[in-house]
Amino acid sequence: MSGDEQPSGAALMFGDFAPQLVHFTDEVLFGQVWERPGLSTRDRSLVTVASLVTSGSTEQLRFHLGRAVDNGVTEAELIEAITHLAFYAGWPRAMSAMTVAKDLFHA
């Protein structure tokens, strides 16, 4: 890391506690996987948000909703995606995800 580069979220969370997890998160997941040419980052964000909603992984959802917006997905599209997933992933998971989205978008 250069002198002006900020530590990643994973490094801030786990630093020396779990350095290999930080490495895999930063270098493999957000380095190699997210940069593959087969999907745009916008599409990767939609897929990731859908996966997190369907698995009930709301702790990671806040970060990925923000990342999705940064990657060009609109708030309205994310709300629609979560609403759509209610019928496939289950109402409680969609309600939990929508709570995270509302807290993030209307804080």
FENSULMO-V789734 format. One record per pair of residues at least 12 apart in sequence whose ideal C-beta (glycine too) atoms are under 10 Angstrom apart, sorted by sequence separation. I is the first residue (numbers start at 1). J is the second residue. If there is no record, write none. Layout:
i=I j=J
i=I j=J
This chain:
i=10 j=22
i=11 j=23
i=13 j=25
i=48 j=60
i=49 j=61
i=52 j=64
i=53 j=65
i=82 j=94
i=85 j=97
i=86 j=98
i=9 j=22
i=10 j=23
i=48 j=61
i=51 j=64
i=52 j=65
i=65 j=78
i=68 j=81
i=81 j=94
i=82 j=95
i=85 j=98
i=8 j=22
i=10 j=24
i=11 j=25
i=34 j=48
i=64 j=78
i=82 j=96
i=83 j=97
i=7 j=22
i=10 j=25
i=11 j=26
i=48 j=63
i=49 j=64
i=82 j=97
i=83 j=98
i=9 j=25
i=10 j=26
i=48 j=64
i=49 j=65
i=81 j=97
i=82 j=98
i=8 j=25
i=9 j=26
i=48 j=65
i=65 j=82
i=82 j=99
i=8 j=26
i=46 j=64
i=49 j=67
i=79 j=97
i=82 j=100
i=7 j=26
i=8 j=27
i=10 j=29
i=45 j=64
i=48 j=67
i=49 j=68
i=78 j=97
i=79 j=98
i=82 j=101
i=10 j=30
i=44 j=64
i=45 j=65
i=48 j=68
i=78 j=98
i=81 j=101
i=9 j=30
i=45 j=66
i=47 j=68
i=61 j=82
i=8 j=30
i=45 j=67
i=46 j=68
i=79 j=101
i=44 j=67
i=45 j=68
i=48 j=71
i=78 j=101
i=79 j=102
i=44 j=68
i=45 j=69
i=49 j=73
i=1 j=26
i=45 j=70
i=46 j=71
i=53 j=78
i=41 j=67
i=42 j=68
i=45 j=71
i=46 j=72
i=75 j=101
i=78 j=104
i=79 j=105
i=41 j=68
i=44 j=71
i=45 j=72
i=46 j=73
i=78 j=105
i=42 j=70
i=43 j=71
i=45 j=73
i=49 j=77
i=53 j=81
i=41 j=70
i=42 j=71
i=43 j=72
i=49 j=78
i=53 j=82
i=75 j=104
i=76 j=105
i=41 j=71
i=42 j=72
i=43 j=73
i=75 j=105
i=40 j=71
i=41 j=72
i=42 j=73
i=46 j=77
i=50 j=81
i=53 j=84
i=54 j=85
i=75 j=106
i=40 j=72
i=41 j=73
i=46 j=78
i=49 j=81
i=50 j=82
i=53 j=85
i=65 j=97
i=34 j=67
i=45 j=78
i=49 j=82
i=53 j=86
i=56 j=89
i=50 j=84
i=54 j=88
i=55 j=89
i=56 j=90
i=42 j=77
i=46 j=81
i=50 j=85
i=53 j=88
i=54 j=89
i=58 j=93
i=61 j=96
i=65 j=100
i=69 j=104
i=49 j=85
i=53 j=89
i=54 j=90
i=56 j=92
i=57 j=93
i=61 j=97
i=64 j=100
i=65 j=101
i=69 j=105
i=30 j=67
i=34 j=71
i=53 j=90
i=56 j=93
i=50 j=88
i=51 j=89
i=55 j=93
i=56 j=94
i=58 j=96
i=61 j=99
i=62 j=100
i=65 j=103
i=66 j=104
i=50 j=89
i=54 j=93
i=57 j=96
i=58 j=97
i=61 j=100
i=62 j=101
i=65 j=104
i=66 j=105
i=53 j=93
i=54 j=94
i=56 j=96
i=57 j=97
i=60 j=100
i=61 j=101
i=65 j=105
i=52 j=93
i=53 j=94
i=56 j=97
i=58 j=99
i=59 j=100
i=62 j=103
i=63 j=104
i=58 j=100
i=62 j=104
i=53 j=96
i=54 j=97
i=58 j=101
i=61 j=104
i=53 j=97
i=52 j=97
i=53 j=98
i=50 j=97
i=53 j=100
i=49 j=97
i=52 j=100
i=53 j=101
i=49 j=101
i=9 j=63
